[in-house]
Amino acid sequence: MAREHFSAACPEPSAPPARPGGPVRTCVGCRERAARAELLRVTVGSDAHGHPAVVPDPLGTAPGRGAHLHPTSECYELAMRRRAFARALRHTGGGAGLASAPLGEYLDSRAEPT
């Protein structure tokens, strides 16, 4: 005769949690999860001088590995402080690393005037 197993560590199966409006991604700045539609995708591209840089991909169609970020200056600053872009994008360019000026300029241009 088989024993039934009851434990608080093994909750009864239930319906999976509802997903909020499509795919969920994690912001590399604040590390909060949000719907993909709420985040800005960024990829490795080139700056004006041809050096590797973090560039915005607002349409989400650029080839290659991407990372996601809330399009706010706060999350951008957190990601810069944590050096999250190179890690999330798996960039091993060495030396100078990734420039983030194109992304910063893009976010500044989208900022609402106060």
Biotite code that builds the C-alpha atoms (Angstrom):
import biotite.structure as struc

atoms = struc.array([
    struc.Atom([0.000, 0.000, 0.000], chain_id="A", res_id=1, res_name="MET", atom_name="CA", element="C"),
    struc.Atom([1.415, 3.419, -1.007], chain_id="A", res_id=2, res_name="ALA", atom_name="CA", element="C"),
    struc.Atom([1.663, 6.234, 1.486], chain_id="A", res_id=3, res_name="ARG", atom_name="CA", element="C"),
    struc.Atom([0.365, 9.646, 0.585], chain_id="A", res_id=4, res_name="GLU", atom_name="CA", element="C"),
    struc.Atom([2.876, 12.444, 0.961], chain_id="A", res_id=5, res_name="HIS", atom_name="CA", element="C"),
    struc.Atom([1.631, 15.700, 2.519], chain_id="A", res_id=6, res_name="PHE", atom_name="CA", element="C"),
    struc.Atom([4.069, 18.481, 3.184], chain_id="A", res_id=7, res_name="SER", atom_name="CA", element="C"),
    struc.Atom([4.053, 22.246, 3.295], chain_id="A", res_id=8, res_name="ALA", atom_name="CA", element="C"),
    struc.Atom([7.042, 22.161, 0.966], chain_id="A", res_id=9, res_name="ALA", atom_name="CA", element="C"),
    struc.Atom([4.929, 20.366, -1.649], chain_id="A", res_id=10, res_name="CYS", atom_name="CA", element="C"),
    struc.Atom([1.846, 22.514, -2.198], chain_id="A", res_id=11, res_name="PRO", atom_name="CA", element="C"),
    struc.Atom([-1.094, 21.031, -3.979], chain_id="A", res_id=12, res_name="GLU", atom_name="CA", element="C"),
    struc.Atom([-0.988, 21.552, -7.719], chain_id="A", res_id=13, res_name="PRO", atom_name="CA", element="C"),
    struc.Atom([-3.003, 24.527, -8.828], chain_id="A", res_id=14, res_name="SER", atom_name="CA", element="C"),
    struc.Atom([-3.419, 26.617, -11.916], chain_id="A", res_id=15, res_name="ALA", atom_name="CA", element="C"),
    struc.Atom([-0.213, 28.345, -13.034], chain_id="A", res_id=16, res_name="PRO", atom_name="CA", element="C"),
    struc.Atom([0.021, 32.031, -12.122], chain_id="A", res_id=17, res_name="PRO", atom_name="CA", element="C"),
    struc.Atom([-1.399, 34.386, -14.705], chain_id="A", res_id=18, res_name="ALA", atom_name="CA", element="C"),
    struc.Atom([1.174, 36.087, -16.943], chain_id="A", res_id=19, res_name="ARG", atom_name="CA", element="C"),
    struc.Atom([0.839, 39.860, -17.159], chain_id="A", res_id=20, res_name="PRO", atom_name="CA", element="C"),
    struc.Atom([0.271, 40.716, -20.810], chain_id="A", res_id=21, res_name="GLY", atom_name="CA", element="C"),
    struc.Atom([2.817, 38.654, -22.699], chain_id="A", res_id=22, res_name="GLY", atom_name="CA", element="C"),
    struc.Atom([6.463, 37.762, -22.177], chain_id="A", res_id=23, res_name="PRO", atom_name="CA", element="C"),
    struc.Atom([8.176, 38.913, -19.004], chain_id="A", res_id=24, res_name="VAL", atom_name="CA", element="C"),
    struc.Atom([11.756, 40.221, -18.927], chain_id="A", res_id=25, res_name="ARG", atom_name="CA", element="C"),
    struc.Atom([14.056, 41.554, -16.182], chain_id="A", res_id=26, res_name="THR", atom_name="CA", element="C"),
    struc.Atom([15.391, 45.113, -16.229], chain_id="A", res_id=27, res_name="CYS", atom_name="CA", element="C"),
    struc.Atom([19.206, 45.088, -16.026], chain_id="A", res_id=28, res_name="VAL", atom_name="CA", element="C"),
    struc.Atom([19.088, 48.301, -13.987], chain_id="A", res_id=29, res_name="GLY", atom_name="CA", element="C"),
    struc.Atom([16.617, 47.747, -11.148], chain_id="A", res_id=30, res_name="CYS", atom_name="CA", element="C"),
    struc.Atom([16.381, 43.938, -11.617], chain_id="A", res_id=31, res_name="ARG", atom_name="CA", element="C"),
    struc.Atom([12.559, 44.065, -11.505], chain_id="A", res_id=32, res_name="GLU", atom_name="CA", element="C"),
    struc.Atom([10.496, 41.862, -13.773], chain_id="A", res_id=33, res_name="ARG", atom_name="CA", element="C"),
    struc.Atom([8.107, 43.583, -16.178], chain_id="A", res_id=34, res_name="ALA", atom_name="CA", element="C"),
    struc.Atom([6.219, 42.898, -19.375], chain_id="A", res_id=35, res_name="ALA", atom_name="CA", element="C"),
    struc.Atom([8.479, 43.066, -22.410], chain_id="A", res_id=36, res_name="ARG", atom_name="CA", element="C"),
    struc.Atom([6.321, 45.865, -23.839], chain_id="A", res_id=37, res_name="ALA", atom_name="CA", element="C"),
    struc.Atom([7.227, 48.098, -20.861], chain_id="A", res_id=38, res_name="GLU", atom_name="CA", element="C"),
    struc.Atom([10.998, 47.691, -21.343], chain_id="A", res_id=39, res_name="LEU", atom_name="CA", element="C"),
    struc.Atom([13.472, 48.971, -23.920], chain_id="A", res_id=40, res_name="LEU", atom_name="CA", element="C"),
    struc.Atom([15.629, 46.351, -25.627], chain_id="A", res_id=41, res_name="ARG", atom_name="CA", element="C"),
    struc.Atom([19.309, 47.239, -26.035], chain_id="A", res_id=42, res_name="VAL", atom_name="CA", element="C"),
    struc.Atom([22.010, 45.483, -28.049], chain_id="A", res_id=43, res_name="THR", atom_name="CA", element="C"),
    struc.Atom([25.689, 45.875, -28.870], chain_id="A", res_id=44, res_name="VAL", atom_name="CA", element="C"),
    struc.Atom([26.225, 48.163, -31.836], chain_id="A", res_id=45, res_name="GLY", atom_name="CA", element="C"),
    struc.Atom([28.635, 50.937, -32.761], chain_id="A", res_id=46, res_name="SER", atom_name="CA", element="C"),
    struc.Atom([28.943, 54.531, -31.635], chain_id="A", res_id=47, res_name="ASP", atom_name="CA", element="C"),
    struc.Atom([29.733, 57.444, -33.971], chain_id="A", res_id=48, res_name="ALA", atom_name="CA", element="C"),
    struc.Atom([33.437, 56.497, -33.930], chain_id="A", res_id=49, res_name="HIS", atom_name="CA", element="C"),
    struc.Atom([32.878, 52.832, -34.739], chain_id="A", res_id=50, res_name="GLY", atom_name="CA", element="C"),
    struc.Atom([33.621, 51.587, -31.215], chain_id="A", res_id=51, res_name="HIS", atom_name="CA", element="C"),
    struc.Atom([31.379, 48.972, -29.557], chain_id="A", res_id=52, res_name="PRO", atom_name="CA", element="C"),
    struc.Atom([28.491, 50.614, -27.732], chain_id="A", res_id=53, res_name="ALA", atom_name="CA", element="C"),
    struc.Atom([25.171, 49.852, -26.095], chain_id="A", res_id=54, res_name="VAL", atom_name="CA", element="C"),
    struc.Atom([22.513, 51.001, -28.548], chain_id="A", res_id=55, res_name="VAL", atom_name="CA", element="C"),
    struc.Atom([18.726, 51.143, -28.183], chain_id="A", res_id=56, res_name="PRO", atom_name="CA", element="C"),
    struc.Atom([16.581, 48.705, -30.155], chain_id="A", res_id=57, res_name="ASP", atom_name="CA", element="C"),
    struc.Atom([13.082, 50.161, -29.694], chain_id="A", res_id=58, res_name="PRO", atom_name="CA", element="C"),
    struc.Atom([11.514, 47.839, -32.276], chain_id="A", res_id=59, res_name="LEU", atom_name="CA", element="C"),
    struc.Atom([13.192, 44.770, -30.780], chain_id="A", res_id=60, res_name="GLY", atom_name="CA", element="C"),
    struc.Atom([14.300, 43.492, -34.169], chain_id="A", res_id=61, res_name="THR", atom_name="CA", element="C"),
    struc.Atom([18.089, 43.944, -34.159], chain_id="A", res_id=62, res_name="ALA", atom_name="CA", element="C"),
    struc.Atom([20.073, 40.717, -34.487], chain_id="A", res_id=63, res_name="PRO", atom_name="CA", element="C"),
    struc.Atom([22.142, 39.370, -31.653], chain_id="A", res_id=64, res_name="GLY", atom_name="CA", element="C"),
    struc.Atom([21.853, 39.136, -27.926], chain_id="A", res_id=65, res_name="ARG", atom_name="CA", element="C"),
    struc.Atom([19.740, 41.766, -26.224], chain_id="A", res_id=66, res_name="GLY", atom_name="CA", element="C"),
    struc.Atom([19.101, 43.045, -22.724], chain_id="A", res_id=67, res_name="ALA", atom_name="CA", element="C"),
    struc.Atom([16.109, 44.929, -21.384], chain_id="A", res_id=68, res_name="HIS", atom_name="CA", element="C"),
    struc.Atom([15.894, 48.161, -19.431], chain_id="A", res_id=69, res_name="LEU", atom_name="CA", element="C"),
    struc.Atom([13.118, 50.412, -18.130], chain_id="A", res_id=70, res_name="HIS", atom_name="CA", element="C"),
    struc.Atom([13.421, 53.529, -20.309], chain_id="A", res_id=71, res_name="PRO", atom_name="CA", element="C"),
    struc.Atom([14.185, 55.787, -17.330], chain_id="A", res_id=72, res_name="THR", atom_name="CA", element="C"),
    struc.Atom([17.314, 57.605, -16.278], chain_id="A", res_id=73, res_name="SER", atom_name="CA", element="C"),
    struc.Atom([17.173, 55.890, -12.861], chain_id="A", res_id=74, res_name="GLU", atom_name="CA", element="C"),
    struc.Atom([17.418, 52.375, -14.303], chain_id="A", res_id=75, res_name="CYS", atom_name="CA", element="C"),
    struc.Atom([20.045, 53.533, -16.796], chain_id="A", res_id=76, res_name="TYR", atom_name="CA", element="C"),
    struc.Atom([22.187, 54.949, -13.963], chain_id="A", res_id=77, res_name="GLU", atom_name="CA", element="C"),
    struc.Atom([21.785, 51.751, -11.908], chain_id="A", res_id=78, res_name="LEU", atom_name="CA", element="C"),
    struc.Atom([22.818, 49.615, -14.880], chain_id="A", res_id=79, res_name="ALA", atom_name="CA", element="C"),
    struc.Atom([25.861, 51.823, -15.473], chain_id="A", res_id=80, res_name="MET", atom_name="CA", element="C"),
    struc.Atom([26.885, 51.698, -11.810], chain_id="A", res_id=81, res_name="ARG", atom_name="CA", element="C"),
    struc.Atom([26.563, 47.894, -11.735], chain_id="A", res_id=82, res_name="ARG", atom_name="CA", element="C"),
    struc.Atom([28.309, 47.472, -15.102], chain_id="A", res_id=83, res_name="ARG", atom_name="CA", element="C"),
    struc.Atom([25.308, 45.399, -16.103], chain_id="A", res_id=84, res_name="ALA", atom_name="CA", element="C"),
    struc.Atom([25.345, 46.020, -19.857], chain_id="A", res_id=85, res_name="PHE", atom_name="CA", element="C"),
    struc.Atom([28.609, 44.203, -20.633], chain_id="A", res_id=86, res_name="ALA", atom_name="CA", element="C"),
    struc.Atom([27.588, 41.288, -18.422], chain_id="A", res_id=87, res_name="ARG", atom_name="CA", element="C"),
    struc.Atom([24.019, 40.999, -19.749], chain_id="A", res_id=88, res_name="ALA", atom_name="CA", element="C"),
    struc.Atom([25.114, 41.354, -23.367], chain_id="A", res_id=89, res_name="LEU", atom_name="CA", element="C"),
    struc.Atom([28.081, 39.013, -22.791], chain_id="A", res_id=90, res_name="ARG", atom_name="CA", element="C"),
    struc.Atom([30.494, 41.498, -24.312], chain_id="A", res_id=91, res_name="HIS", atom_name="CA", element="C"),
    struc.Atom([34.136, 40.520, -23.908], chain_id="A", res_id=92, res_name="THR", atom_name="CA", element="C"),
    struc.Atom([35.672, 43.368, -25.908], chain_id="A", res_id=93, res_name="GLY", atom_name="CA", element="C"),
    struc.Atom([38.255, 44.004, -23.191], chain_id="A", res_id=94, res_name="GLY", atom_name="CA", element="C"),
    struc.Atom([40.086, 47.303, -22.892], chain_id="A", res_id=95, res_name="GLY", atom_name="CA", element="C"),
    struc.Atom([37.674, 50.188, -23.179], chain_id="A", res_id=96, res_name="ALA", atom_name="CA", element="C"),
    struc.Atom([34.540, 48.073, -22.835], chain_id="A", res_id=97, res_name="GLY", atom_name="CA", element="C"),
    struc.Atom([31.167, 49.254, -24.047], chain_id="A", res_id=98, res_name="LEU", atom_name="CA", element="C"),
    struc.Atom([30.347, 52.901, -24.518], chain_id="A", res_id=99, res_name="ALA", atom_name="CA", element="C"),
    struc.Atom([26.851, 53.841, -23.413], chain_id="A", res_id=100, res_name="SER", atom_name="CA", element="C"),
    struc.Atom([26.577, 57.339, -24.886], chain_id="A", res_id=101, res_name="ALA", atom_name="CA", element="C"),
    struc.Atom([24.145, 56.360, -27.693], chain_id="A", res_id=102, res_name="PRO", atom_name="CA", element="C"),
    struc.Atom([21.734, 54.856, -25.171], chain_id="A", res_id=103, res_name="LEU", atom_name="CA", element="C"),
    struc.Atom([22.062, 57.825, -22.807], chain_id="A", res_id=104, res_name="GLY", atom_name="CA", element="C"),
    struc.Atom([21.333, 60.246, -25.657], chain_id="A", res_id=105, res_name="GLU", atom_name="CA", element="C"),
    struc.Atom([18.318, 58.191, -26.724], chain_id="A", res_id=106, res_name="TYR", atom_name="CA", element="C"),
    struc.Atom([16.888, 58.199, -23.192], chain_id="A", res_id=107, res_name="LEU", atom_name="CA", element="C"),
    struc.Atom([17.531, 61.951, -22.834], chain_id="A", res_id=108, res_name="ASP", atom_name="CA", element="C"),
    struc.Atom([15.663, 62.625, -26.071], chain_id="A", res_id=109, res_name="SER", atom_name="CA", element="C"),
    struc.Atom([12.669, 60.610, -24.811], chain_id="A", res_id=110, res_name="ARG", atom_name="CA", element="C"),
    struc.Atom([12.584, 62.306, -21.391], chain_id="A", res_id=111, res_name="ALA", atom_name="CA", element="C"),
    struc.Atom([9.510, 64.411, -20.785], chain_id="A", res_id=112, res_name="GLU", atom_name="CA", element="C"),
    struc.Atom([10.204, 68.102, -20.188], chain_id="A", res_id=113, res_name="PRO", atom_name="CA", element="C"),
    struc.Atom([9.478, 69.169, -16.630], chain_id="A", res_id=114, res_name="THR", atom_name="CA", element="C"),
])
